[in-house]
């Protein structure tokens, strides 16, 4: 029998704030275990939570960015469960009145496998805000718990079951991650647990409208694991049905080494958590003034930025995709291109040379010593013919080392390009005399021989000869000779 898979995602995004959700403890990754704790986040008797205003504002901003309806009236709820990673034995979360409802994510481009994906809209059911749990570490027969993360602000972004393939799930998470990073809502570093994912997977016979039995896979923390887990679970469910078995709603884990899911527990329903309004927190009322103020602070999203880069700077869609893959990179290009008369050249230099240099040095674009002003000056020097492209690369490398202006480096190293024909002509004569065979090949119609000869002129002039003038002189002198 042929089946159709149905996929929905619950993406947990840790909100970027200085303090935790309901206390003043630092929201910092990498601190020594159990040092960022207090009576509030440890759930000691008599303490009172105080909501983090920034976390609420950023949650509303996230909703606006993905076209959610913002609830004018929201509240926090207690979700009761008893796990070692939850010190209070309940979690302050949201149930029936979350901050954001509805919404959509536009996906397309390429999937995890590199295959092209058609453009598609994935619906978002809701975004609610809650406190994170502690981090458990398992070491053989023993487990350790670090409560530094307990109480950190955590958004849960719940999608509609609109995805049909693992690649669509991958594209959805990538698009969501890009938006959250652009808006500085979260760093979304999956290795640090700042973005985790629960996947809901079901299969149904092709053509059937009714959804199949939903099975959840918990706590996937890498795009590769998410893609592999979905692929495996789809095949596992198909095999169960083909063999005459019956699927039951359940929660499963993912064994990355074995490449398979495994049973954790039978799935709880909402009443198992005994939700009720959090008695220590007042409801939250968001009027139009609050929402409009947050809306005005929203950044330009990657998709709009790509469109603007293509339209305003004349670069290709591929280059725009590369340059908007990181907000700091996009800002770097935008700042330089807006000051340059050659924005396409600026894009080419960033993609081919600047990124290569920072990757070699293991640094981030925000720490790049080549400022936008440096880059514009360098590109203009190459474009005007003041220096050659090779000399430009030498100047760029020197800026990384010294931080000096391009004009200083060009002057100190004597890199000004020779464009005077009378100065280049002796180099041309010497090359023709030294390589008569290649000169003869060019005269006989072998065009690529000219490139070799130009290269020799550049070598003899130590890279200073203007290659266009060198080519003109070579062609003229070789053709003139009998």
Secondary structure by P-SEA (a helix, b strand, c coil): cbbbbbbbbbbbbbcccccccccccccccccccccccccccccccbbbbbbcaaaaaaaaaaaaaabbbbbcccbbbbbbbbccccccccccccccccccccbbbbbbccccccccccbbbbbbcbbbbbbbbbbbbbcccbbbbbccccccbbbbbbbccccccaaaaaaaaaaaaaaaaaacccccccccccccbbbbbbbcccccccccbbbbbcccccaaaaaaaaaaaaaaaaaaaaaccccccbbbbbccccccccccccccccccccccccccccbbbbcaaaaaaaaaaccccaaaaaaaaaaaccccaaaaaaaaccaaaaaaaaaaaaacccaaaaaaaaaccaaaaaaaaccccccccccaaaaaaaaaaaaaccccaaaaaaaaaaaacccccaaaaaaaaccccccccccaaaaaaaaaaacaaaaaaaaacccaaaaaaaaaaaaaacccccaaaaaaaaaaaaaacc
